[in-house]
Amino acid sequence: MLVVARTSLPHTHDLERLLALASESDWPPPPTVVEAGWLTPWGVQFRYDEVVESLDTEAALAACDAALSWAVEVVHTE
C-alpha cells in the first residue's frame, strides 16, 4: 500500500513504523490494521533471535485478513 501511495519505503520489517507511514498516506489503514503493529516481533526479532512470546495465531490471521481487505478495497478504487 505504501507503493500505491508513492511513499518512500524504508528498509525495515518494523510493522509499527510501516503502519505509521501508511497512516499518513491518502489511504490510511483502518484501526484494525494499525493495531497489527503488535506483530512486529514476529517480523523482526524472529528473523534474528528467538521470540520468547507465543504468537496468537487467531489474532494474527485476523490482522492479515483485515490488511488484505483494506489493500483490495484501495486497489479496486484506484
Summary of the structure (lengths in Angstrom):
residues: 78
radius of gyration: 13.1
end to end distance: 11.5
largest distance: 41.0
contacts: 181
relative contact order: 0.17
helix: 60%
strand: 0%
